Amino acid sequence: MHTIKTICVCGAGTMGSGIAQLTAQAGYITIQFDLSAAMLEKSREAIEKNLLWLSGKGKIDAATVAETLSRLVFTTAITDCVADLVIEAIVEKQEAKVELFNRLEQVNRPDTIFATNTSSIAVSAIAAAVPNAERVAGMHFFNPAPLMKLVEVIHTEKTDPGVIDTITGLAVTLGKTAVVCKDAPGFIVNRVARHYYLEAMKLVEEGLADLQTVDTVMEASGFKMGPFKLMDLIGMDINYGVSQIVWEALGKPERLTPSPLQQQKVAAGELGRKTGKGFYEY
């Protein structure tokens, strides 16, 4: 196993911000990197707001808030991204992730662990394009990262078992349930969840039920959030992109064909909560 003291989280969007909060709160020096200073400032404000909310609820004390914030470093400079572990949470595009890891490889040690938070891209494909592929693995958090308990830890054919042990151990220190799986389209959760979304949209497309009814029924059945509300939370572009990647990776089976209904939402820029409108209005 590797010793982890410093973590670099790349990407200051919702997921990157949540992961950075988690790692800093758990006691790790956390460097958050993004090309956008505005995004970094937004992330810093969101983390502080979340910590103060936890403090107000009595879940953490004021000292923990101050200590957590003191462990956070925000930067737009790739040369500052020197760490024992890098967690990438940028745009869901293979080329962008590979380019980032290759830039980070130039400023880090050969044994620095590179973990991708991809939800659907083959970790093997990313690792194959990065030097020292044995230190590349998947560490897939779920949104919102501070609240969702599951982390999928994904290994490729080349991943060093010690890297998997290290990432799994880290997830536990973050208060997560770590599940190790082999690299495969959609991993576990997104492979299974495709039907939750696709069948719900098919019901609406065929006029068998409206989306509010589908959500109500699924929530009454025990799901914390109906499929349409969940897609709005995740982001229509992200959810549709995952469906597209899994469908293509599995040979385009008819049962997993991405929904035209969701494609229309993406084309219209109605991406869910982050744009103020998706299947619902916010």
N, C-alpha and C positions, 0 to 999 in steps of 0.2 A: 504493500500500500504506500501511497505518496502522502507526504505531510502537506496539508493545505493551511496556509495562514492568510494568503492574499488572493482575492478573487476579482477578476475583471469581468464585468457584465457589459456586453456590447449591444447597444440599442437602448434608446430611452423612451420607447413607446410604452403602452400599458403593461405588456408582459415584462419587458426589461426593467421597468420601474419597480414592478412587484417583486421580481427576483432580487434586485439590488436591495430592496428593503429587507427581504428575508435574510440574506446573507450578512448584512450589516447588523441586523438585530440579533443574529445568532453568534456574533462576536468576531466575524471575519473583517479584515480591512478590505473594503470594497471600492474598486475603481469603476465608475460607470462612464462608458465611452459612447459618444455619438458625434456625427459630423455637424449636427445642428446645436448651437448654443441655446437656442430658444427651446428645443426639445429637452435639453438637459435641465434648464431652469424649470420647465413644467414638471419634469420628473422629481426634481428636488422639492418643489412645492407640494406635489402629491404625496410624497413619502412623509414629509413633515406633517401634513394634514392627517394622514392615516395614523401616524404615531400619536399625535395629540388626541385623536379620537379614541384610540386604545387607552391612553392615559385617563381621559375623561370618563371612560367606562370602568376604570379601576383594574384593567387587565395588565397594565404595566405602570411603573412609577415614573416620575419626572426625571430621575437620574438615568433611567434606561433610555428615555427619549433623547437626552443630551448625549449619552454615550454612543447610541446608534448613529446619530447625526455626525458625531465626531469621527466615526470610522468610514464615512463616505467621502470619496473624492470624485469630482465631476470634471471631465476633460474632453476636448475635441482633438487632442493630439495623440496619434497612434503610438508615439514613442513613450507615452506615459503608461501604456497598457502592458506593463510587466507584472506577471502574476504567476502563482502556482497552478491556477486553474482559470481558464477562460470559458465563459458561458455566452454563446452567441445567440442573440434574440433579435435579429434584424429581419428585413423583408424576406418573405418565403420564396426566394429564388436561388437556385443552386449556384449560379455563376457568382452572385453577390457574396454568398457564404464562403465559397472557395477563395475568392479574391481577398476577403477579409482575413481568413485564416493564413493565407500566404503572406500577407502583410504583417500579421502578428508573429508569424514564425521568424521573421527577421529581427525582432526585438526581444524574443523570449528564448529560454533554454530549450534544448531538444526534448526534454522530458516534461515540459509544461503541458498539462492536459488541455485538450481542445474539446469542449462539449457543445454540441449544437442542440438548440431547443426546437428544431424543426418538428412539425407535426405530421409531415407526410413525405418529405423528400428522402430518398435513400441515403442513409448515413454512409453506406459503403461507397457511393459515388462521390460524396464529399471527401471522404478519407483518401480515396484513390488519387485525388488531385493535390494532396497536401503532403509535404515531407514528414517522415516518421508517422505513418498511418496507424501504427499501433497505439498512439496516444489519443486517437480521435474516437469519440463515442457520442451517443445521443443522451441528452438529459431533458426530457420533455415534460415541462410543467403545464398546468392547466389554468385557465383564466377564471377568476383572479388568483394569481399565484400565492398571495399571502393566506388565502382561505382554503383553496382546494388542496386536499390531502395527498392526492396521488402524484407520483413522478414516475414516468416510464424511463428506465435506463436501458439504452439500446446498444448492443455490441455487434460488431461486424466480424467477419472471418479473421481479421487481422488485429482486432483490439486486444491489448494486453489485459489479461484477467485482473492484474493489480489495479489497472485503471478503473475497471468496472467495480471492484471492491471499494476503491476510494470514492467514486461517485455515489455508490449506494450508501456508504457510511455517511457521506456528507448530507445526503437527502434525509437520513434519519436525524442528524443533528439539527436540521431545519424543521423538524417536526413532521416530516412527510412519511408516507408509506411508499417505499420504493419497490417497483416490480421490474425485474430484469427480463428482457425479451430479445430475441434475435431480430436483426434488421429484416423487415418485410414491409410491403406496401401498407401504410396506415398503422403499422405497429399493431397494438391490441385495440385500444379505445377507438381510434378513428376508423379502424376497419369495421368494428361492430356497430359504431354509431352511424355509419352511412345510412343504414336502413331506417333508423329513427327519423332522420331528416327527409330522406328521399320518399319513403312511403307516406309521410305526413303531407308532403307537397303533392304527391300523386293523388291523394284523397281530395285535395282542394282543386287540383287541375281537372279532375274528373267530375267535379261538382257534387261529390258525395257528402261533403261537410265543409263548413267554413273554418278558417284558421283559428278563430277564437274558440270554437267548439272542440277542435282537435287539442288545443293547448289545455283547455279545461278538463277534458277527459283524461289526458295523460297525467296531469297534475293530481287529479282525483285518484288515479291508479297508483300513485306513490312517487312519481318523478317530481323532483324539486322544481323543475322548470319545463314547460312545454317546448316542443321542438322549434316553433316559430319565435318564441321569446328568446330561446337559447341562441338561435341563429343571429338574431338582432344583437345579442350581447357579444357574441364572438366576433361578429363583423361579417357581412354578407360576402365580401371579397375573399376573406380568409377561408370561410367555410366552403364556398364554391370552388376555390382553388384547390382545397384538400380533396374534394370530390373528384375534380378533374384529374389530379395526380394519381389517386388510388385507382380510378377507372382505367386510365391509360396503362398504369403499371401492371394491372391484372389482365391486360389483353382486351379491354373494352367490353366486358360482359354486359348484356342488356339490363340485368337487374341493378347495376350500379351506374347506369347512364345519368349524368348530371341533369338536374331539373331545369327545363326552359323557364319556369317561373322564377327561379333564383337567378338565372342568367339575365333575365329582364331587369331584375332589381339592381344587379351589378352594373349593367349598361346604363341604367338611369341614375347611377350614383346614390341610390338609396341603400346605404350599407348597414343601417341599423342605428344603434344608440349613438355611435360616433359621428353620424351625419344628421341626427335628429329625426330620421325616418328610415324605416325598413319595412317589415311587415306591419309594424305599428308606428305611430308617431310619438315623439318624445319632446 
